[in-house]
Amino acid sequence: MITLEDIRAARLRCQASIRRTPAPYSDTLSREAGNTLFLKLDNMNVTGSFKERGALNRLLLLSEEERARGVITASAGNHAQAVAYHASRIGVRAEILMPMFTPLTKVTATQAWGATVILFGENFDEALAEARRRERAEGKIFVHSFDDDGVIAGQGVIGLELLEQIPDLEAVVVPIGGGGLIGGVACALKESRPGVRVVGVQTQALPSMQAAVTAHHPVMLPPAPTIADGIAVRQAGVRNLDLVEKYVDELVTVDDEEIAAAILRLLERQKTLAEGAGAAGVAALLQRKTSMQGKRTAAVIGGGNIDVTLLSRIIERGLVKDGRLVRVRIPLLDHPGALQKLTAAIASAHANIVQVVHDRAYFGAHLGEGIVDITMETRGPGHVEELLASLKQAGYRLEQVR
């Protein structure tokens, strides 16, 4: 098990190459979460995630003979980029196994840092198994993304920084995949200031650490889809389980809808881009999933490498849930000027039309009429109610499409 001295040594070892990321206070999110909330922005590292700390520390611990053999690893994306970037910086060859459905942005970024990328398997665990097979066959040094003492110690540096950046820190909320991040951070915090509360957050789809704590040993969960691909780990690390059982006060889960809402909140209110895994801690706080209220709390934003197509869907769905995007289905008489009259009624209600679909054959349209699906931007739920009431008063029969 790592110690506080291991984490301090990692900080000294890596400090010339790893930036100290900011931890600003968020007034808006503090009010929504019910805590005095600071955001540890590790999405601002060069490769966009906290993984750089652990990857670099582990690489710098390699002997000259091990450097010559090269390294191999498996990753859903962020660890891959971190290993690729720092391996190229220090002149070590890197081979990365990534799941077949890893977002393209993470694959291309990893390749751009100079690593050899091999897409394999349906999920992280299948890619991991193949990487371990190639490790034995090719004689490379395996750099685990979370179950490695050097990696864990590197991630723990975040805990040391938080204690320096936030006076009177009372609690830290950390996303959990395999547990490398929370293992290191919890050790740093509890060994430095035992009174700081540490809360871990997992995706509800794959609560592997919760299962491991319950069973007191790592448990392999069945695969499950989640937008938090960075913490979609089916089995927690052995080393990290020991650290979690010793240092972590509370474990909670959040679902994909809650994570998506947190991504949108961070983007809109804080002007911060977080991927699903990076937003999990904020999601737990906004949904009041933890037992804490009114504490000086830091949430670790572990990464910002989100696929832009997924981000666009999250934004659109978030606008719908917030009542700022609404779609209605309206039957119209099939004669000239009917659609113009409808759009004039919408304009008078101060809504903005973003899409119109006019169909005569589907949606149960009768002969002599068409069905219009019309999507509009509004100011929020109250404005939606005013808009629908105005259209009904104008004589339109309508159905809100949800």
N, C-alpha and C positions, 0 to 999 in steps of 0.2 A: 504494500500500500504506500502511495506517495506521501510525502511530508511537506510541511510548510517550507522547509529548507530547499526541497526539490523545486518548489514553485519560485522561490526567490532566486535560485540559481538559473532557472529557465529565463527569468526576466533579465538578468544580467547578460545571459548568453545571446538573447534575441533583441535586446533593446536598440541596437544600431539599425535594425532592419524592419522592426514592427512599430508602427505609430501608436501612440496613446490616443485611443478614440474618445470623442467627447461624450459627456453624460448630461445633456441639458435638462432643465426642469420644463415640464409641460403643464401650463395652467389649465388648458382646455381638457386634456385627458385626466388631469388630477380631479377636476370636478366630476367628470363622468365616472371615474373609477372609485371615488371616495377615499383616495389616498393622496399624499403628497408625492407625485410620481415623477421620477427621472428616467430618461431613456438612455441606456448604454448603447451607443450607435456603432456596433461592430460591423454593420453593413458598409461602413465607410473605409474599411481596409482596402488595399489595392485590388484584391480579387473578390471583394464584396461580401466577405464573411469572416467570422471569428476563427475559422479553421486554420488560418495562416499561423497563428501562434503555436498551436500544437505541432503542425507539420514542420515548421522551421526548427523548433526545438529538437524534434526527433531526428531530423536530417543532420543537425549540427552535432549530434551524439554519435554519428556513424564513424567508424574507424576508416583509415585510408583504404584498407583492403575492402571494406564493405562499400565504400563510395565507388570503387573501381568496378564492383559487381553490378551496380545499379539497383534501383528500387522498383517495387511493384506494389500496387494497392488497388482497392476497390472502393467506389464512392458513387453516391447519387448525384454528385456534382461539385459541392463546395470544397470538400477535402481534396477532390481530384484537382481542382484549380490551384489550391494552395500548395499541394505537393509539386505540381507541374511548374508553378512560378518559382518557388524557392529552389527546387532541384536544378532548374536551368540557371539560376543565379549563381549557384555554387559549383556548377559543372558536374552534376550527377544525372545520369540517364534515368528517365522515369517511364514506366509502362502503367497505364491506368485502365482498369476494367470498369465499365459503366453499364447500368441496366439499359436494355434496348429502348425503353421509352423515356429516357432522361431528356428533359427539355433541351431543344437544339441550342439555345443560348449558352448552356453550360458545357455542352459537348464542344462547340466551336471555340469557346473561350479556353478550355483546357488544351485543345490542340494548338491554339495560338501561343500558349506559353511554352510550347516545344515538346510536350509529352506525346508518346504514342498512345492513342486511344483505341480501345477494343470494346465494342458494344456487345454485351452478352447477358442473356437471362431476362426474365420478366420483372425482377425486382433486385434490390440490393443484395439479399442473401444469396441468390443464385450467382450474381457477379462476384461476390466474396468467395464462394466455393471455387469458382474457376480461377480466381487470382491465387488462391492458396495452392491449387494444383500446379499452376504455372510457376509459382515460387519454387516448388520442389523440383520441377522439371528443368527450369532455367537457371537455378542457383542465385536468384535475385534476393534482395533483402525486402521483406514484407513490412510495410508501414501501415498499421491498422488505423482506421479512421477514428476509433474511440477507445478500443480496449488495449491501450499501450501506455505504460507509465510515463514515457517521454512526452507523448501527445497530451495526456491528462494534465501533466505539470505545466505544459505550455498554455493550455486553456485556463488554468487556474490564475494566471497573471491578471485576468479580468477582475477577479475578486480583489486583488491588491490595489488595482487602480480605482475601483469603486470606493474602497475605504478612504482613499486619499481625495477623491473628487467630491464626495457627498458627505458633508459634516453630519454627525449624528444619524448615520444610516441605520435603519431599523429592520429592513427586510429586502430581500432580493428574489425576483421571480425569474426562473431560468427554463427555457425549453429543453425537453429531453427527447433524444432519439435513442442512441445506445448508451448515453450517460457520460461521455467524456467531458463535455462542457460542465455539467452540473457537478460531476465528481471533483474536478479541479477547483471550480469556483467555491463550492461548499467547503472544501478543505481549507482554502485560503481564508475564507471568511470566519469560519468557526474556530480555527486555530489562532486567528488574530484577534477576533472579537466575538466570543461565544454567544453573546446576546442577540446577534443578528439572526433573524429568522430567514430560512431558506426554503423556498417553495418551488417544486418542479412541476412543469406542465407538459403533458403528452397529448398527442392527437387521440381522440376517442376511438379512431379506427384501429390503432395499434398501440395499446397501452402496455408495452413490453416491460417497462420498469415496474409498473404497478403489479403486474403478474409475477415478476421476479421477487419483489419484496414480500408478496403474499406467500409464495412458495419457498422463500429463502434460498432460491437458486434460479439461474436464468431459465426461462421458459420460451420455447419456440411457438409463436402465434401463427395462425394461418394468414396468408397474404390478404391485404385489404386496400382498396383505393383511397387516396386522400390527396388534397391539394398541398399538404405539408410534406412534400416528398423528402425534404431534408431531415425529417425526424421519423420517416416511415421505416423503422427498424423492427424486425420481427422478434429479435432476441437481444436483450440487454447484455452489456459486457460484464464479465465476471469481476474484474477489478473495480468497475464503476458501481456494481451492486454493493460491494463492501463499503465504499465511500458513501453511497446514498443511505444505507442502513445506519451508518455511524453519524452522519452530519445533517441529513435533509429532514426538515420538520413536517413537510406536507407534500402530497402528490395529488394533482387534480388533472382532469381531462377537459378538452374542448373539442367541439365538432367542426366540420368544415364550414358550415354557415357562420359560426361564431368567429372562426379564423378569417373568413372572407370579410366580415364586417370590420374586424380589426385592421386588416390591410387597407381598407377604404378609409377608415378613420385616420390612420397614420398618414396616408397620402394626402387627404384633404385638409386635416386639421394641423398636422405637424410638418407637412411637406417632406415626409420621409417615406422612401420606398422600401417595403419589407416583403420578403417572400413568405410563403405559408408558415414554414418552420420559424422564421424570424419573428412573426407576429403572434405566435401562440401565447407567449406570456402576457402580452397586452390584451389578448382576447380573454384570458382568464380573469384579468383585473376588471375589464369593462363589463363582463358578465357576472361579476361578484362571485366567482367560483371559489376563491380562497377564503380562509377564515379571518383575513386581516381587513381592518378598516381604520382609516385615519393615521396610518403609519408613513414614515418617510421611506419610500419604496423605490427600488430600481428595477426596471424590466430590461432584460438583455435582448436587444434586437440583433439576433445572431447572423442575419444574412439578408441581402436584398436582390438576390439573383433569381428573379421571377420571370417566367416566360411571358412575353408581351401579349400573346394571344389569350393566355389565361388571365392576365391582368385586365384586358379589355372586357372579358366576360364577368369578372368580379365587379368591375366598375358599373357595368350595365345592370347586373342583378342587384347591386347595392342601391342604385338609384330607384329601382322598382320597389325594393323593400322600404326605402325612405319616403315613398310617395312622390318622388320627383320625376318619375317616368311612369306614365299610365297608358294602357291600351284599352280601347273600347270597340265593340262591334255593333254597328248600327245598320239596320235595313233602310235603303233609300229607294224612292220611286225612280224608275229607270227612264229619266227624261232630262233634257238639257237644263243645266243650271242647278240641279239638285245638289251636286257636290260643292258647287260654289257657295250655295246658301249655307251648307253645313260648315264649311271652313270659315265663313263670315261669323257664324255663331260662336265658333271656337275662338276666333280672334277677339271678339267682343268680351270673352271671358278671360282674355290675357294669357292664354296658353299657347305654346309654340309647337307646331306640327313638325315631327321629325320623320314620319313614315306613313304612307297611305297605301293600302292594298284594297283594290276594288274588284269584286268578283261576282259574276252572274250565275255561275254553275255550281258553286260549292257553298258550304256553311248553311245549307237549308234555304237558299234563296228561292222565293216564289217567282213564277213568271211575271214579268212586268216590274220587277224590282232587282236591285243589286245589294250585295252586302259589302260594307266598308269596314275594314279593320284599320283603325287610325291610332297611331302612337304619338303621345304629346309630352312635352316637358312642362312641369309645373313647379310651383314654389314649395310644395310639400303637401301633406295629407289634408290640411284645411282647404287649400286651394283646389285639390281634387274634388272635395265634396261640393264646393261652390261651382266648379265646372260641370259636374254631372247634374247637379240640380238645375243649372241654367239650360243645359241641353234638354232635359226632360220638360222644363217649362216651355221650351220652344217647340215641343211636340214630338221629339225624337224618342223612339223606343231603343234602348241600348242595354248592352251587357258588358260589364267590365271583365276583360280577359286577364286571368291571373296565371 
